[in-house]
Amino acid sequence: MASRIGLAVIGAGRMGRNHARLISAGVPELRIVAIGDVDGAAARTLADEIAGAQAFTDPTEAIGAAGVQAVLIAVASIHHRQIVEAAAAAGCDILCEKPLALDLAGTDAILDAVDRAGVRLQVGLMRRHDPAHLLARARILAGELGRPLLFTSRQYDVDPPPHSVLDPRSGGGIMLDMGIHEFDSARFLMGSEIVEVQATGSVQLFPELAGYGDVDTAVVGLRFESGAIGSVELSRRVAFGEDVRTEVHGTDGSAFIGGLPIAGGSALGRDGGIRWDATPPSSPRFASAYTEQARAFARAIRNDVPVSPSGVDGRAAFMVAMAAHRAVVDGGRVRVEPPTA
């Protein structure tokens, strides 16, 4: 294999630009050789930023470009399946933004396609590569918190999302677009499957969502197989700034991840005190997570090992998100289908 893995980035919008710039600046294992987007101007503009990258208006041509060994998919969620299937058919390993698809049939079709092709599929649930999350998980696995009892997280955006993201017909809705990160984080940190959810939501910011059957503000209650419980708060917009925080409380201590926009990092609370591992507030939230997930993807290819989070992990978080959506719409408790093997 060449010293650097040739990568095609499919999608030159907000997420595609973010991925491409971070990979170009901080992932020496990957070399972006193709940018694909039906918006030719956007593809060319991004390709001009990335030395050695060629622009394509047909994503399948970008996947088939000379030197491409892997594909990063950052198009609207509604188009993920067709791009994944094209990349798998070309024998390329795949890093696909979440959610894999907007329905279970599409999700399972994607898993079948990569299984038949024998390629890797890593899902862009980047919290698993965030240094603060990894530090907290290491502390949990080391037993420093004792038995995990309670998970709590919040995800508040500050910038109104693009219409294609806000519209659940293309973006999946608040649970698949935002909540899926929290649900995967909960599985990752608690070491237990989510078996039941309760949820409530409201339309307070974007009135058009009422016509789509979605909400812009929600609270989700979680019950884990272990008996632990948790909660997730979601909002499409708050005025003061982006706010992403996670806590795990156990019998012997607590882990605190993230902080207000003025700070970040990870903390451990034990024995009446808190030890804080701060990161510079100038660092964009999750920039290192996006960089590290791309590096992990490249290492998995080079070392011929499984990726994480896998397609199965993506499906499991998807099932929790769909159960949470049903709980908002119908009320009551909703059981979560166990993940596939």
Steps between C-alpha positions, in 0.01 A plus 500: 500500500621852425642700791189718500151366439322668210168646611195628314287748693140490381323820594642851485245666726539598865603157632703402196704820522555446870621143451722585204672791672566308821632197311720712279646678803527221754469149352828406330380143444243618245540687172189658350512434128137563400213725603154405374188717513210558263565870564797532269598844625512380860706196400748711305531759777580233758735315266689823443566515874634145516828447323480215250122456517287477186136614485213289364132582459412129493576336837544158339772642277675638807483155662649346186775760462859382477657440838178483704509224762253636753195726499371755751129573457369838618195558280142543625391193694231414247775428243729289721376163381568551131850634567585222745385237255706655219810517722453143622459377141830672417673314785562814706500521877246755620468767767139620488344783694210412726228385469570227249147537362164649590319169544576149619472345154763737363724446801488123463553526123820695568625240748421224249685685221822544697481145631466358149786715373725418796586866567515697823226740602574751774218729613568866575401486866815688587449521878673161520817672380468816710792512749274610786255214437785251473649618830165469673444154355846389615415614853169315489662179373770530767228497764566850630126580493390168640175377348347753254159612622402809303579645156408853405584708195395811316552620146399858424582656165546872449490539121167427329548187287478510120155417368620165365603402854194645671259322263466143634426374150864562410674538837313246711364729769633600838545146633692366200694820435587602857381241750682212331832639627374496857354152470827360365692684770272345761562147371875568475544643849249297699599165351136396488229502236209743513187288526225758550438870443248763597498840332326831467557778249362827374521741209622834636756628250414381150122494443532312170601189693144454621400414144777240481407324823830595661607723791785741564533447876485165677580309817551121487505264795711184470494164674802272460515122506721527811222678688668841471297795376576819312376811324582689182409864429495631142440846355542622144604844627592681819613861499818488707699249295555133422474287813590131501548336839488144629512353849521147637437450870591178675506352847855628565543806280388709206639585157429841346564552129497836327398834644357836417631659178769676705664169589525137406661178610427218740470485878480236770306552820593283798545529874337840529700670225531544124816459290470689172699418185435816303555555130562848355169681444638618164484143365181445295276246671557153355763611247739250654226235500442539127875487438550195719208309347660543157837385635335198663330418169835513321670286764229236474554479125878489529503247785211293358291522817134584566385860518316669786224598516387233258192479286343287772567778751342747260193278470469466878507878551253534211256267674513708819444818298198354326355380830550849645321654201206264550493588869474870416222442248298237685597554862566229755789259524648345188714187502820502296571207271822322609797565270599246239803278557 
